[in-house]
């Protein structure tokens, strides 16, 4: 597997891996009819937006690494009580 593909499949790098997989699965199941999968696309888009805002705040505060690891993300989501996206 190429390096770029491995990075996209790494849960520490890609915080929206499950949403991405759900979108792809939906497209496969619905013969690539984008209208039927719009809810999955919206969920993925909101996920990316949320984690991008977290990353920006961490950069502004000087926290390294800017993207929280998978374990840190689980703690953040657990503290919120529900999925913000």
C-alpha positions in Angstrom: 0.0 0.0 0.0 1.4 3.4 -0.9 2.5 5.8 1.9 -0.3 8.3 1.3 -3.0 5.5 1.4 -1.5 4.1 4.6 -1.6 7.6 6.2 -5.3 8.0 5.3 -6.0 4.6 6.9 -4.1 5.4 10.1 -6.6 6.3 12.9 -4.0 8.5 14.6 -3.8 10.7 11.5 -7.3 10.5 10.1 -9.9 11.4 12.8 -12.9 10.8 10.4 -11.9 7.3 9.3 -15.3 5.7 10.2 -17.2 8.5 8.5 -15.1 8.1 5.4 -15.6 4.4 5.3 -19.4 4.8 5.8 -19.5 7.2 2.8 -17.6 4.8 0.6 -19.7 1.9 1.7 -22.9 3.8 1.0 -21.7 4.7 -2.5 -20.8 1.1 -3.2 -24.2 -0.1 -2.0 -26.2 2.5 -3.9 -24.5 2.2 -7.3 -22.7 5.6 -6.7 -25.9 7.6 -6.5 -24.7 10.6 -4.6 -28.1 11.8 -3.6 -28.8 8.6 -1.5 -25.5 9.1 0.4 -25.8 12.8 1.2 -26.3 12.3 4.9 -23.0 10.3 5.0 -21.2 13.1 3.1 -22.6 15.7 5.5 -21.5 13.7 8.5 -18.0 13.4 7.1 -17.9 17.1 6.2 -19.0 18.0 9.8 -16.4 15.6 11.3 -13.6 17.2 9.2 -14.8 20.7 10.2 -14.9 19.8 13.9 -11.4 18.2 14.1 -9.9 20.9 11.9 -11.2 23.5 14.4 -9.7 21.4 17.3 -6.4 21.3 15.4 -6.4 25.1 14.8 -7.0 25.8 18.5 -4.2 23.4 19.5 -1.8 25.1 17.1 -2.7 28.5 18.5 -2.1 27.2 22.1 1.2 25.6 21.1 0.1 22.1 21.8 2.0 19.3 19.9 1.0 17.4 17.9 -1.8 19.6 16.5 -4.1 16.7 15.7 -4.9 14.7 18.9 -4.1 11.0 18.8 -6.9 8.5 18.6 -6.8 7.9 22.3 -7.0 11.7 23.0 -9.9 12.1 20.6 -11.8 9.3 22.4 -11.3 11.2 25.7 -12.4 14.5 24.1 -15.5 12.9 22.6 -16.2 11.1 25.9 -16.0 14.4 27.9 -18.5 16.0 25.5 -21.0 13.2 26.1 -22.1 12.9 22.5 -20.8 13.2 19.0 -20.5 16.9 18.0 -21.1 16.1 14.4 
